[in-house]
Amino acid sequence: MSVRDERDRSHRRPLLTVPMAGAYTGLGERYIRRLRAERRIPCVRIGGRIMFDPDDLDALIEHHREPAARG
């Protein structure tokens, strides 16, 4: 393992469960499950648990951000 990998891991936020991801994004647990089933959002599968990296959830939100209208 490189020094960079070790440094990146030390700054990583904890993974979120499906209910936590739904609350984090405000989208709800059911919609998060649907996004995962459609493979529209990456997940981490550990044993039987499905978890989400907060950075991936942030990227999902940024991808759908619309600019404000100028008037």
N, C-alpha and C positions, 0 to 999 in steps of 0.2 A: 504494500500500500504506500502510495507516495505521500509526501508532506502536504501537497495540495488537497488530496482526498481527505486527509485527516483534518485539515483546516476547514474544508467545506462541511464535513460532518459535524464539527463542533458548533457551527452556526445554523445548522438545519433546525427548523421548527418541527415539533412533534407531528406525526401523521394523525389524520382525523378519521374517525369512523363515519359511516354513512349518516347517522343522525347529526353528528357534529358538523359534517360538511354541509348538510342541508341548512343548519342554523347559521353557519359561518357565511354562506352565500346569500341566505334569505330565500333560497329557491325551494326549500323543503326536501324532505327525505325521499319522497316518491320521485320527484323530478331528477334528483341526483342518481337514483337507481336506474332511471330510464336513460340518462346520458351515458352511464357506464355500460348498460346493456347494448346501446347503439354504438359503443366504442367512440363516443364523441369527447370523452374525457379520460385521461390516463388514470389508472389505479394501481395500487400495490396489493398483491394478494399474499397474505402470510397465513399459512394453514388454511383455515376456512374463513378467515376474516378478510374483508375488503376494506382498504384504507386509502386515503387520499392525501397527497402532498399539498399543503396550503399554497405553495408556489404555483402548482398546476391550477388550483382554483382561482388564484389571482389572475393567471393568464387567461382563463376562461372569461372572467369578468372584463378584463381589458380588451379581449377580442370582440366583445359585444358592445363596447362603449361607443356611443354616438356623440359627435361633437355638438356643442351648443350652437343654436342658430344665431346668426348675427343680424341685428336689425338696424 
